[in-house]
């Protein structure tokens, strides 16, 4: 992916990303996963109904 967007390699992209965003790409991904998980609605309890 780094080469596709014009960087020499992954390390070059990671350095640039860290300089601009202030955290590493890995830490950024962790934060995104946490925030997406936090936004998910809680699972609904399923009631089992038996039809007679």
N, C-alpha and C positions, 0 to 999 in steps of 0.2 A: 504494500500500500504506500509506503514512504516514497518509493520510486515513481509511483503513479501520480503523486502530487508534487513532484519536483525535488525531492530530497535525495541526497546521495545514498543514504541507508537509514535503517531504523533508529540508530543511535543519534544521528543528526536531527531527525524528526523529534525524537524524545527531548533532546536538549532545547530545541527551539520551542516546543510545546511548554516545557517547564519554565523557560524564561518568560514566556507570554502569560501563561495561566497561573504560574506560581506553585503548582504541584505536578508530580509526575503523571504521565498518562494512566498508569496503573492505579494510582490513588484517585484520580478523576473518575475512572471506571467504577471503582468501589463505591464512591459517593453517589454516582448515578444509580447504581444497582440498589443501594440502600434507600434512596429517595423514591425510586419507582416502587420498591417493595412496600414502603411506608404509605404510598398513595393507593395501593390496592385495597379494595373493600374487604372487610373481614368475611370469612366464609359464613354463609348462612347455615344455620342448623337445619338439618333435614328431618322433618317429621315423617315417620312411616305411617301411612294410612292403609288400613286393610279394608277393602270394600267387601260388603257382605252380599 
